Each structure stands twice: as C-alpha cells, then as structure tokens.
Amino acid sequence: HELLLASGAKKVTDNPVNDNPGGAVHLLGTARMGNDPTTSVIDKYHRAHDVKNLFIVDGSSFVTSGRGQPTMTIQALAFRAADHIADFARKGEI
C-alpha cells in the first residue's frame, strides 16, 4: 500500500487471496479441437481422433481462452455437438 500511495494512487483496495483455489478459473484447452490428430485431441464435431465413439463436449476443446466468461460459448458448442452426434446416430455411424 505504501508504495502505491507514495506514487500518487488515490485509492488502494485489498484483494484477499481466494479461499477456493480453482473456484475462480476456467480450466480450458486440455483436449484441443483441430483437424490434425498430432496436434489436437478432437475433431470439429468434438469426436476424439483416437477413441471411437468418444465425444468430449466441454471447455477442454478450446485452443485458448477468450476474454470473459466462457460458459455461453461452451453451451453453444455443446448444443452444436449434440446435433452432430444425433446426425451420426441417425446415419448409423455411432
């Protein structure tokens, strides 16, 4: 506080350490989406490259984090993936 006030800060507030580690972060990117199985885990339909009939439908498909809350984007991708999964099922592909 002293350094901030000495440098001319008009208002200094404390940000206490979060008591819930991981509660304020969004873990993303652990199962990247992409066309190349050597650099990604799932394809554009959320279907795993290496495991038949496995679909990973959550924030892990993001290749990076955007600005702000990702929940609505995750939900939109889940609805999109569900449509593709239903199409694959109708065609007898899964």
C-alpha positions in Angstrom: 0.0 0.0 0.0 2.7 2.4 0.9 4.4 2.2 -2.5 1.1 2.8 -4.3 0.1 5.7 -2.1 3.6 7.2 -2.4 3.4 7.0 -6.2 0.2 9.0 -6.2 -2.6 6.4 -6.1 -5.8 8.0 -5.0 -7.5 4.7 -3.8 -5.9 1.4 -2.9 -8.1 -1.7 -2.2 -7.1 -5.1 -0.9 -7.8 -8.2 -2.9 -7.7 -11.1 -0.5 -6.3 -14.5 -1.6 -9.1 -16.7 -2.8 -10.1 -19.3 -0.2 -11.3 -21.6 -3.1 -8.4 -22.4 -5.3 -9.7 -23.2 -8.8 -13.0 -21.7 -8.0 -12.4 -18.5 -10.0 -10.6 -20.0 -13.0 -11.8 -21.8 -16.1 -9.7 -24.8 -16.9 -9.6 -25.0 -20.7 -7.6 -26.5 -23.5 -6.8 -30.0 -22.2 -8.5 -31.7 -25.2 -7.9 -29.3 -28.1 -10.1 -29.2 -31.1 -8.4 -29.4 -34.5 -8.1 -31.3 -37.8 -4.7 -32.8 -37.1 -4.6 -35.7 -34.7 -0.9 -35.0 -33.9 -1.8 -31.5 -32.5 -5.4 -32.0 -31.3 -7.5 -34.5 -29.4 -10.9 -34.0 -31.0 -12.2 -33.0 -34.5 -14.6 -30.2 -35.3 -17.5 -32.4 -34.3 -16.0 -33.0 -30.8 -15.3 -36.6 -31.8 -12.0 -38.0 -30.4 -9.4 -38.7 -33.1 -8.1 -41.9 -31.4 -11.1 -43.3 -29.5 -14.1 -44.5 -31.5 -17.5 -43.0 -30.4 -15.9 -40.8 -27.7 -17.2 -37.2 -27.8 -15.6 -34.6 -25.5 -18.1 -31.7 -25.1 -16.8 -29.1 -22.6 -14.4 -26.3 -22.3 -11.4 -28.5 -22.8 -11.9 -28.2 -26.6 -10.9 -24.6 -26.6 -7.5 -24.0 -28.1 -7.1 -20.8 -25.9 -9.2 -18.7 -23.6 -11.0 -15.7 -24.8 -11.8 -12.6 -22.8 -14.6 -13.0 -20.3 -16.9 -15.8 -19.1 -16.7 -18.9 -21.4 -19.9 -20.6 -20.2 -22.2 -19.5 -23.0 -19.7 -20.5 -25.7 -19.3 -23.9 -24.0 -23.1 -24.3 -24.0 -23.3 -23.3 -27.7 -20.6 -25.8 -28.6 -22.4 -28.5 -26.6 -25.7 -27.9 -28.5 -23.8 -27.9 -31.8 -22.0 -31.2 -30.9 -25.3 -32.7 -29.8 -26.8 -32.0 -33.2 -23.8 -33.7 -34.9 -24.0 -36.7 -32.5 -27.7 -37.1 -33.3 -26.9 -36.9 -37.1 -24.2 -39.6 -36.7 -26.6 -41.8 -34.8 -29.3 -41.4 -37.4 -26.8 -42.4 -40.1 -25.7 -45.4 -38.1 -22.1 -44.1 -37.8 -22.1 -44.5 -34.0 
